[in-house]
Amino acid sequence: MTDYGQGAEPWEHGDPTNHEPDEIVTEDGLVATEDASDFSSGEGIVALAGIIVVGVWLVFEIFTRSYSISNVVVLIGAAAALLPRLDPDSVAKVMPLPTLMKILGYALVLGGILEVVTDIRLTIYSDGVGALLGALIAYAAYGLALVGARQIET
């Protein structure tokens, strides 16, 4: 017989045979619920893309002044990063969270396309390694936003 502790029943530590569909049973029999803040879902990927865009803005525009991103794109990225952390009931009063995240993801992609065109027109790539690195990281974030927005089912 397995020792679950003094006075503890097996189901208090996560019985692998009795769990909810959204719960994950680990190897040691503990039950863990799926966290909404992970970056494997479509909403999480869009949020990660928003975090990356805000990070590129902070590092490459504010601190080093080597690469600039449009303020609108930064605001969209910040909204995508913060929206999943708000109260779900408050967000649902406006629109369902998956729909909002899909809209923000595609808005990041559209802003990213405009940023690429602007960077090509202004020949930002000849401004040094910092500008090139910032641009490439931002472009990866825009691609990540596209992947995340396409994964969200509404």
C-alpha positions in Angstrom: 0.0 0.0 0.0 1.3 3.5 -0.9 1.9 5.8 2.0 0.1 9.1 1.2 0.9 10.7 4.5 -0.8 10.6 7.8 -4.6 10.7 7.4 -4.4 11.6 3.7 -6.5 9.8 1.2 -5.1 8.9 -2.2 -7.4 11.3 -4.1 -6.0 14.3 -2.1 -2.6 13.8 -3.8 -4.0 13.3 -7.3 -5.5 10.0 -8.1 -4.5 9.3 -11.8 -7.9 7.5 -12.4 -10.1 10.3 -11.1 -9.3 13.7 -12.6 -10.9 16.5 -14.7 -10.3 16.6 -18.5 -8.3 19.9 -18.2 -6.0 18.5 -15.5 -2.6 16.9 -16.2 -1.5 13.9 -14.1 2.3 13.9 -13.5 4.4 10.8 -13.2 4.3 10.8 -9.4 0.5 10.9 -9.4 0.1 14.6 -8.6 -2.6 16.4 -10.5 -1.7 19.8 -12.0 -4.2 22.0 -13.9 -3.2 23.5 -17.2 -2.0 27.0 -16.8 -3.4 29.7 -19.1 -0.1 31.6 -19.0 1.9 29.0 -20.9 3.3 29.9 -24.3 2.2 26.8 -26.1 -1.4 27.8 -26.9 -2.2 30.3 -29.6 -3.0 33.0 -27.1 0.3 32.4 -25.3 2.3 32.6 -28.5 0.7 35.9 -29.4 1.4 37.1 -25.8 5.0 36.0 -26.2 5.3 37.9 -29.5 4.0 41.0 -27.7 6.5 40.6 -24.9 9.3 40.3 -27.5 8.2 43.4 -29.3 8.1 45.4 -26.1 11.5 44.0 -25.2 13.0 45.0 -28.6 11.6 48.5 -28.1 13.0 48.8 -24.6 16.5 47.5 -25.5 17.1 48.8 -29.0 15.1 52.1 -28.9 15.1 53.3 -25.3 18.5 52.0 -24.1 20.8 51.8 -27.2 18.9 54.0 -29.6 20.0 51.8 -32.5 16.6 50.5 -33.9 13.2 52.1 -33.8 9.7 50.5 -33.8 6.5 52.4 -34.4 4.7 53.3 -31.1 1.5 51.8 -32.4 3.2 48.4 -32.8 4.6 48.7 -29.3 1.2 49.5 -27.9 -0.3 46.5 -29.7 2.5 44.3 -28.3 1.9 45.6 -24.8 -1.8 44.9 -25.1 -1.1 41.4 -26.3 1.3 40.8 -23.4 -1.0 42.2 -20.7 -4.5 41.1 -21.9 -4.2 37.4 -20.8 -3.2 38.6 -17.3 -6.3 40.6 -16.7 -9.4 39.3 -15.0 -11.1 36.9 -17.5 -14.6 38.0 -16.5 -13.8 41.7 -17.2 -12.3 40.8 -20.6 -15.2 38.6 -21.5 -17.6 41.5 -21.0 -15.9 43.2 -24.0 -15.2 40.2 -26.2 -14.0 36.7 -25.7 -10.2 36.5 -25.0 -9.4 34.2 -27.9 -11.1 36.7 -30.3 -9.2 39.6 -28.9 -5.9 37.8 -29.0 -6.5 36.8 -32.6 -7.2 40.4 -33.5 -4.1 41.6 -31.6 -2.0 38.9 -33.3 -3.0 39.9 -36.8 -2.6 43.6 -35.9 1.0 42.8 -34.8 1.5 41.0 -38.2 0.2 44.0 -40.1 2.3 46.4 -38.1 5.3 44.1 -38.7 4.7 44.2 -42.5 4.6 48.0 -42.3 7.8 48.0 -40.2 9.6 45.8 -42.7 8.6 48.0 -45.6 9.7 51.1 -43.7 13.0 49.5 -42.7 13.7 48.6 -46.4 12.8 52.1 -47.5 14.9 53.8 -44.9 17.8 51.3 -45.4 18.0 50.6 -41.7 20.2 47.6 -42.3 23.2 49.7 -43.0 23.0 51.5 -39.6 25.1 48.9 -37.7 24.9 45.6 -35.9 22.5 46.8 -33.3 19.9 47.9 -35.8 20.2 44.7 -37.7 19.9 42.6 -34.6 16.9 44.6 -33.3 15.2 44.3 -36.7 15.7 40.6 -36.9 14.4 39.9 -33.4 11.3 42.1 -34.1 10.7 40.3 -37.4 10.8 37.0 -35.6 8.2 38.3 -33.1 6.0 39.3 -36.0 6.3 35.8 -37.5 5.5 34.3 -34.0 2.4 36.5 -33.8 1.2 35.1 -37.2 1.7 31.5 -36.0 -0.1 32.2 -32.8 -3.0 34.1 -34.4 -3.5 31.2 -36.9 -3.6 28.7 -34.0 -6.4 30.5 -32.2 -9.8 29.0 -32.9 -12.7 31.4 -32.6 
